[in-house]
Amino acid sequence: MAPKQDPKPKFQEGERVLCFHGPLLYEAKCVKVAIKDKQVKYFIHYSGWNKNWDEWVPESRVLKYVDTNLQKQKELQKANQEQYAEGKMRGAAPGKKTSGLQQKNVEV
């Protein structure tokens, strides 16, 4: 029986992608690709984020930067905002201070 070959990466270095960070998808760039223990990992830089947030992620967290995935990103953001608003109405996050920007939006 022939030894299994390493998996082929779906994304390339320098490619613009969408990547899950928590429950949301963010625009990102694939900086490096590595295959270790027969698993593909990507070093991701989130666009507009400080490089301290750059991280190695498994292929399961990375999506192609295409219209269908951009739509999925918008849907996840909307659902997350609605869920946050529901929790806020119930007082689910006591002691959490709002930023000046949020307070300004409430007053307007």
C-alpha positions, 0 to 999 in steps of 0.5 A: 500500500502506497503512503498517503500524500500530504493534502493539497492546500485550497488557498495560496499565500497572498490570497484574499479569503474570509476567515472565522474568528469566533462566530463571525467571518472577517476579510483576511489574507493568507500569509503562509501555508503549512502542512503538518501531520497531514493537516493544512494550516494557514497563517492568517492576517485579518484585514484592518487588524493589528498583526498581533491578531495574526494566527495559524488556523485550520482549513475548516475556518477559511473560506474563498472570497466569493459572493456567496461567502460574502453573503454568508458573512453579512448574514452572520453579522446580522444574526450576531447583532440581533442576538447581541441586541436581544441580550442587551434588552434583557440586561444580559451583560451587566457592568459592561460599559458602552463606548462613547460612540454607542452612547452617542448613537443612543442619544441621537 
